[in-house]
Structures are given as C-alpha cells and as structure tokens.
Amino acid sequence: MASLAAHRVHAVISTLIDGLTVGAAEAALDLPPRSAARLRVYLAMMAAVAADTVAHDLPALRSAFQGMPSEGTSPADRAVNRHQALATTAWGVAAMAAHGPVVRALRRRGHRRPHLLVGVVAGVGAAATTLPVRWRHATELAIEDMATAQLDAELAQLLDQPID
C-alpha cells in the first residue's frame, strides 16, 4: 500500500516518460539517419518505457513469480491507460503531420534544430494532456489504499480480541 505521495510521484514520472517519448521521437529526426546518436536516443526511449512498465506492473510480476493468481486490470486502470495511449498517439501523429511544413519554416528562419523544437512542443503537449488523468487516478489509488489499510487494521483488532 503506497502513500498519496508515492502514487503521485509515479504519476508524474509516467507522465514525463510519455512526454519524453513523444518529444524524443520527433527530436531524433535532427540527427543523421541510421547514426549511432539516433540509435542511442531510440534505445534510451525504449529503456525508459520498459522501466516505467515494469515499475507499474511490479506487484503483478511478483505475484506471478510466487505462483499466485494475478488480479485483472481494473476498469479505472484501463481507462487511464487508454487515455494515455490515445493522447500520446495523437500528439505523435500531430507532430509527424506538422513537422514537414513547420520544420521548413523554422529552417528558413535560421533554427539549427527545428525537429527538437517541434519535439519539445509535442512532448509538453503529450505530458500536459496525460498528467491530469494520471494525477486524479493517483489520488483515487491512494484513497483506496488508505481504506484497505484501515479495514486491515480493524480486522487485525477484531482477531486479537479474546473470544468469550
């Protein structure tokens, strides 16, 4: 059972990873194609997403390795994941659709890394659209954890009382 702060920290980290993934995918286009630098950016993005996924699913992974049955994903978790997937995909597609004309216009104005600028805008947009949903869900999870802890304490107290 995690505290409100722990749930919110995870929400913020997951949101930052969403924004960085969308932004880095666009910003990497400033690097030469098939270069080691672009490969490092893509590998770092994949590692960040994998680490966030494992951190989110760690309790289920522990249960699976201990041979315990896994709990299904709650409808609230599915809704948050669906919103995150749709928001990051939409920002990624928008960046991809707009980057041609926007990059050309930025290059004409003398910007050396126009894809980086488009990536920053898309990444901040993706993070800004996913954070409120993740923040609200973190609060709901913390309330649920506090209620479960309270019920566990009451049950423990009842079990400790002698039977007459």
Secondary structure as the mmCIF struct_conf table of DSSP 4:
data_model
#
loop_
_struct_conf.conf_type_id
_struct_conf.id
_struct_conf.beg_label_comp_id
_struct_conf.beg_label_asym_id
_struct_conf.beg_label_seq_id
_struct_conf.end_label_comp_id
_struct_conf.end_label_asym_id
_struct_conf.end_label_seq_id
HELX_RH_AL_P HELX_RH_AL_P1 LEU A 4 ALA A 27
HELX_RH_3T_P HELX_RH_3T_P1 ALA A 28 ASP A 30
BEND BEND1 LEU A 31 LEU A 31
HELX_LH_PP_P HELX_LH_PP_P1 PRO A 32 PRO A 32
TURN_TY1_P TURN_TY1_P1 PRO A 33 ARG A 34
HELX_RH_AL_P HELX_RH_AL_P2 ALA A 36 PHE A 65
TURN_TY1_P TURN_TY1_P2 GLN A 66 GLY A 67
HELX_LH_PP_P HELX_LH_PP_P2 MET A 68 SER A 74
HELX_RH_AL_P HELX_RH_AL_P3 PRO A 75 ARG A 108
TURN_TY1_P TURN_TY1_P3 ARG A 109 GLY A 110
BEND BEND2 ARG A 112 ARG A 112
HELX_RH_AL_P HELX_RH_AL_P4 PRO A 114 ASP A 160
BEND BEND3 GLN A 161 GLN A 161
HELX_LH_PP_P HELX_LH_PP_P3 PRO A 162 ILE A 163
#
